[in-house]
Amino acid sequence: METFAKRKGSDNPSGPVGLYLKMGFKVKVDDPELPLLRFEIHPLPSKIIQQKTARDFANVQVTRDFPQGSRVVH
């Protein structure tokens, strides 16, 4: 995942560079004003996903709360 963040000023819609660095983003392109930051997302090994899926989703109950008078279309 990548984003641009301003080094100076609070008029930045994506947030300050420091916030991203604290969250684990790394600087990919070090621009003095608008650096490109990158966060590596690593998928879980499929064996772990299969075990977790079978165990965690076996007894899942789905509930939905809709405002009274709502129309639900399936």
Summary of the structure (lengths in Angstrom):
residues: 74
radius of gyration: 20.7
end to end distance: 33.0
largest distance: 54.5
contacts: 119
relative contact order: 0.16
helix: 23%
strand: 14%
